[in-house]
Amino acid sequence: MLVYHAQHAHPYPVVRANVTMPSGTVSAATATLHLVVNGTPTTVATQTYTGTQLPGGSTRRVALTFDGITYPTGVYPYTLSLSATVNGTVVQTQSIDTLVIVNRSTSEFGAGWWLARFPSSTGSRTPSPVPTPSGVQRSATRTFAR
């Protein structure tokens, strides 16, 4: 059976984070997402927030997205950095994690299509990201007998 997922036809990965601002007056904050490709960090998204969007002493959910069409399917390390001015002092923090991108834009079945229960139609024996029915992607190792 063939399965289709629009996010795999043209991936727009989203990185989300809960940001807790220190108490005080926040004048501005900037979140920057760096994706590491072939060992080189690349800035893929930047978002600026006002003090009313990320007020001091509060926790807010932020999300950064980018066009992932040029990235092949794989697991990518990333760094999400946040720089904010609180009471006139610059405060910085960062989070390091990994992001799975599933890019089936050039699938032999058409963009976004693949065979159900198989990460690829070639029966690859290498670890590859496997989408779950909800669209959440996890890294998994599958072995296929020929």
Residue pairs with C-beta under 8 A, 6 or more apart in sequence:
1 115
1 116
2 109
2 113
2 114
2 115
2 116
3 113
3 114
3 115
3 116
4 112
4 113
5 102
5 104
5 112
5 131
5 135
6 112
7 102
7 112
7 135
8 102
8 103
8 104
8 105
8 107
8 112
8 114
8 131
9 104
9 105
9 111
9 112
9 113
10 67
10 69
10 105
10 111
10 112
11 68
11 69
11 71
11 101
11 102
11 103
11 105
12 65
12 66
12 67
12 68
13 65
13 66
13 68
13 99
13 101
14 63
14 64
14 65
15 33
15 45
15 63
15 64
15 65
15 78
15 80
15 99
16 61
16 62
16 63
17 31
17 61
17 62
17 63
17 80
17 82
17 95
18 59
18 60
18 61
19 29
19 31
19 54
19 59
19 60
19 61
19 62
19 82
20 58
20 59
21 29
21 54
21 55
21 56
21 57
21 58
21 59
21 60
21 84
21 86
22 56
22 57
22 86
22 91
23 56
23 57
24 56
24 57
24 86
24 87
25 51
25 56
25 86
25 87
26 51
26 54
26 55
26 56
26 84
26 85
26 86
27 51
27 85
27 86
27 88
28 48
28 49
28 50
28 51
28 84
28 85
29 48
29 49
29 51
29 53
29 54
29 82
29 83
29 84
29 85
30 46
30 47
30 48
30 49
30 82
30 83
30 84
31 46
31 47
31 49
31 62
31 64
31 80
31 81
31 82
32 43
32 45
32 46
32 80
32 81
32 82
32 83
33 43
33 44
33 45
33 46
33 64
33 66
33 78
33 79
33 80
33 81
34 41
34 42
34 43
34 44
34 78
34 79
34 80
34 81
35 41
35 42
35 44
35 66
35 71
35 76
35 77
35 78
35 99
36 42
36 76
36 77
36 78
36 79
37 71
37 76
41 79
44 66
45 64
45 65
45 66
46 64
47 62
47 64
49 62
53 60
54 60
54 62
54 84
56 86
62 82
64 80
68 101
68 103
69 103
69 105
71 101
71 103
72 101
72 103
73 101
73 102
73 103
73 104
73 128
73 129
74 100
74 101
74 129
75 98
75 99
75 100
75 129
75 139
76 98
76 99
76 100
76 101
77 96
77 97
77 98
77 99
78 96
78 97
78 98
78 99
79 94
79 95
79 96
80 94
80 95
80 96
80 97
81 92
81 93
81 94
82 92
82 93
82 94
83 90
83 91
83 92
84 90
84 91
84 92
85 91
98 139
100 129
100 137
100 138
100 139
101 129
102 129
102 131
102 137
104 111
104 112
104 113
104 114
105 111
105 112
107 113
107 114
108 121
109 115
109 121
114 120
114 121
115 121
118 144
119 128
119 129
119 130
119 142
120 128
123 144
123 146
124 142
124 144
125 143
125 144
127 139
127 140
127 141
127 142
128 139
128 140
128 142
129 137
129 138
129 139
129 140
130 137
130 138
130 139
130 140
130 142
131 137
132 138
